[in-house]
Amino acid sequence: MRTHERAGYDCPFCLIQRGVHDERNRPADVVAVTEHAYARISPKWWPANDGAVLVIPRAHHENLYGIPTEAGHAVWDLTQQVAVAMRDGSRPPSARRTPSASPPCSNCPASSAERPPP
C-alpha cells in the first residue's frame, strides 16, 4: 500500500499507547480501552470548546483505507459506548480505563525496543 508517512515518523496515537505523554497527552485523558480500540479526551486547544473524545484503533493504521474490518467495527462499537456514556453521565460498560492489559500498537512504526512489555 502506498504510504505518506515520512521515515522516522512517530504516530502520536501510538506514542500515547507506549506511555509517551506530554501536556496535551496525559494518561488521565484515556477514558476507555478495548482489545482493538481506545478512547481519549481530545486536547482542549480551542476557546469555548470543552473538548471531545477521539476513538482510535489500537493498532497503527495510516488512514482509513488500511483499517481491517475488525478494527473498524471495534472503533465504531466503542464510539457508540462512549457516546451513550457521555449522554448518561456514566462510564462505557465494556471498556477498561488503561491500555496496559493488551499489547499496544503491534504494527507501530517505532521499533519494538521502544515499546514497554505487555
C-alpha positions in Angstrom: 0.0 0.0 0.0 1.2 3.5 -0.8 2.3 5.4 2.3 2.5 9.1 3.1 4.4 8.6 6.3 7.9 10.1 6.3 10.8 8.0 7.5 11.1 8.0 11.3 7.5 9.2 11.8 6.2 8.7 15.3 2.4 8.4 15.3 1.1 10.5 18.2 -1.6 7.9 18.9 0.9 5.1 19.1 3.1 7.2 21.3 0.3 7.6 23.8 -0.1 3.8 24.0 3.6 3.4 24.5 3.4 5.7 27.5 4.9 8.8 26.0 3.0 11.7 27.5 3.2 15.5 27.4 0.9 18.4 28.4 -1.5 17.6 25.6 -1.4 13.8 26.0 -1.8 12.6 29.6 -2.6 9.2 30.9 -5.8 10.6 32.5 -7.0 11.5 29.1 -7.7 7.9 28.2 -11.4 7.2 29.1 -11.9 3.7 27.7 -9.9 0.8 26.2 -10.9 -2.4 24.5 -8.9 -5.0 22.7 -8.9 -3.2 19.4 -9.8 0.4 20.1 -9.3 3.2 22.7 -10.9 6.5 23.5 -9.3 9.6 24.8 -10.2 13.1 25.6 -9.1 15.3 22.7 -6.8 18.2 23.7 -8.7 21.4 24.6 -7.0 23.7 22.1 -9.9 26.0 21.2 -11.6 28.6 23.3 -15.2 27.8 24.3 -14.7 24.1 23.5 -14.5 21.8 26.5 -13.0 19.1 24.3 -14.2 16.0 22.6 -13.5 12.3 22.6 -11.3 10.6 19.9 -11.8 6.9 19.4 -8.8 5.3 17.7 -7.8 1.8 16.6 -5.1 0.3 19.0 -3.0 -0.9 16.0 -1.3 1.6 13.8 -3.1 2.4 10.5 -2.0 5.3 8.4 -5.5 6.0 7.1 -9.0 4.6 6.7 -8.0 2.6 3.6 -5.9 0.3 5.6 -8.0 -0.4 8.6 -9.1 -4.0 8.8 -12.9 -4.6 9.3 -12.4 -6.0 12.8 -10.6 -2.8 13.9 -13.2 -0.6 12.2 -16.0 -2.3 13.9 -14.2 -2.0 17.3 -13.8 1.7 16.8 -17.4 2.2 15.9 -18.6 0.0 18.8 -16.5 1.9 21.3 -17.7 5.2 19.8 -21.3 4.3 20.5 -20.5 3.1 24.0 -18.6 6.4 24.8 -21.4 8.5 23.3 -24.1 6.7 25.4 -21.9 7.1 28.5 -21.4 10.8 27.9 -25.1 11.3 27.4 -25.9 9.3 30.5 -23.0 10.6 32.6 -21.5 7.2 33.2 -18.5 5.1 32.1 -18.7 2.8 29.0 -19.7 -0.6 30.3 -17.3 -3.0 28.5 -14.2 -0.8 28.5 -11.2 -0.7 30.7 -9.5 2.5 31.7 -5.9 1.7 30.9 -4.3 0.3 27.8 -1.8 -1.8 29.6 -3.8 -5.1 29.6 -3.0 -5.9 26.0 -0.1 -5.0 23.8 -0.3 -1.6 22.2 0.1 -0.9 18.6 1.9 -4.0 17.4 2.5 -2.6 13.9 3.6 0.9 15.0 6.4 2.4 13.0 8.5 2.6 16.2 10.9 -0.2 17.0 9.8 -3.0 19.4 12.7 -2.0 21.7 10.9 1.3 22.4 7.7 -0.5 23.5 7.1 -1.3 27.1 6.4 -5.0 27.8 2.7 -6.0 27.7 
